[in-house]
Amino acid sequence: MKLRKIIFWLHLAAGVFAGVVVFIMSVTGVALTYQKQMTEWADRSYWPAPSTDRTQRLPIEAIVSKAAATQPDVKPSAVTFYSDPAAPALVTMPSGQNVFVDRYSGATTVGGSAGIRRFFRVATDWHRYLGAGTENRATGKAITGASNLAFLFIVISGIYLWWPRTWTRQSLAAVTWFRSGSSGKARDFNWHNVFGFWTAIPLFFVVLTAVIISYPWASSMVYRMAGSPEPVRGAQRRGGPEPDRAATVDFSQADAFLTRVESEVPGWRTINLRLPANTEKQVTFAIDKSYGGRPQMRSTIVFDKNTSQIARTRTFADQTAGERARSWMRFVHTGEFYGFFGQTVAGIASAAGAMLVFTGLSLAVRRCWVWLGRRRRSEEVLAEASAARRAVQ
C-alpha cells in the first residue's frame, strides 16, 4: 500500500475517532474568541454611576471597605484599577461575586453581568472538559487532550494529502477556492480543501498549543527545548499556604505605592493590587497595558514596605526563555498574544476547524454509504449466481 493511501486512512480514522469532540471544541473556541472584551463591555452597564465630582479619589482602604460591606462574610483578596477615569475599581472577592466601587463616591454594585459570565463559563467547561462536572473533569480533560493530539495529526496529514501532485493553475484553483454549482460529495470535498488551505497555518498553531496546554509533559518539553528550568508555582514557591487575610490587610503605604506605579508605567490600562497581609514585607502590583492575554505587555512592580522603595520589577523580557516560550504558546492558542487581530485569526481558524470536521465526517459517511452499497450489490450478484447454478443442477 502506498504511503499516501496509508496516511489517508489514518487521517480518516483520526477524524472519525475525534470528530465530534473536535467539533465541540472548535465551536466553543469561536464562542470564546472575544471573551475578555465582551465581558468588560457587558459589565459596563452594571458599573455604578460615575461621580460628577472627581477632585479627590478615595483611599484604597475605603474602596476595599465599601466592597467588604456588601459581603460581610467574604474577605477581599485584590483590587484592580482602570486607566479609564469613568471606570470604577474592581474588588476581587473569593465568592466570585466581585464588587465595582466608584473611586470617588464609593457607590457599589455587585457581580457585573451574570448572564455573559454564565455563558462563557459554560462555553469554557465544554471547551476544556466537554461539560463534565467537577467529579468527572479529569475524564473530560483526558478526552479533549487525546482529541487535540488526534486533531494535530489530522492537520499535519491534511497538509500532506492536500499538496497537489501536479502544480497547475487548474489543479490549484480546485482546492483553494469555492466552486459554484457543486453539491453532495463534490461540494464537501471542495469545502474541505478550501477551508483547510486558507487556515492550515493558524490552525496548526492553535492545535499544537492546545496539546501543550493539555499535557504537562508537552509543557515541560517547551522548557527543556528552551534550556530553562520549569518555574516552581503556588504554595511551593512561597514556601507555604497563603497568609490569612481575615483581618490583617495592610493599607499603610498602598496609595503612595499606587501613585508611584501610575507614574512608572505610562500607557497602563489596568493595575492589580494583591492585598498584602501585615505579615508580608512586600506589596505587589501587576500592570497590564492590554485587555489581558498579551504577556509582553504585562509587568510586575514589587515594593519593600520597610524602605518604601521598589524592590524589583519584572517584565516579559526579564523572564527565562522557557517562560517566554510557554507564555507565547498559551496565548497564541487564543490569538491574544497578537491582540484583536490575533484573536480574530484564531476565531476564524476555530470556525474553519468546525467546518473541516463537518465536511470530513460527511465525506466519511458518503464513503461508507458507497461501500455498503457496493457490498450489498456484490452480495446480490453472488446470490443470483448461486441461484442460477442451483437451477442448472
HELIX and SHEET records of a PDB file:
HELIX    1   1 LEU A    3  ALA A   31  1                                  29    
HELIX    2   2 GLN A   35  ASP A   43  1                                   9    
HELIX    3   3 ARG A   44  TYR A   46  5                                   3    
HELIX    4   4 ILE A   60  THR A   70  1                                  11    
HELIX    5   5 ALA A  114  TYR A  129  1                                  16    
HELIX    6   6 THR A  134  ASN A  136  5                                   3    
HELIX    7   7 ARG A  137  TRP A  162  1                                  26    
HELIX    8   8 ARG A  169  THR A  176  1                                   8    
HELIX    9   9 GLY A  184  SER A  214  1                                  31    
HELIX   10  10 PRO A  216  ALA A  226  1                                  11    
HELIX   11  11 GLY A  234  ARG A  238  1                                   5    
HELIX   12  12 ALA A  254  GLU A  264  1                                  11    
HELIX   13  13 PRO A  295  MET A  297  5                                   3    
HELIX   14  14 PHE A  316  ASP A  318  5                                   3    
HELIX   15  15 ALA A  321  HIS A  333  1                                  13    
HELIX   16  16 GLU A  336  TYR A  338  5                                   3    
HELIX   17  17 GLY A  339  VAL A  392  1                                  54    
SHEET    1   A 8 THR A 108  VAL A 110  0                                        
SHEET    2   A 8 VAL A  99  VAL A 101 -1                                        
SHEET    3   A 8 ALA A  89  THR A  92 -1                                        
SHEET    4   A 8 ALA A  78  TYR A  82 -1                                        
SHEET    5   A 8 THR A 270  ARG A 274 -1                                        
SHEET    6   A 8 GLN A 282  ASP A 288 -1                                        
SHEET    7   A 8 ARG A 298  ASP A 304 -1                                        
SHEET    8   A 8 GLN A 309  THR A 315 -1                                        
END                                                                             
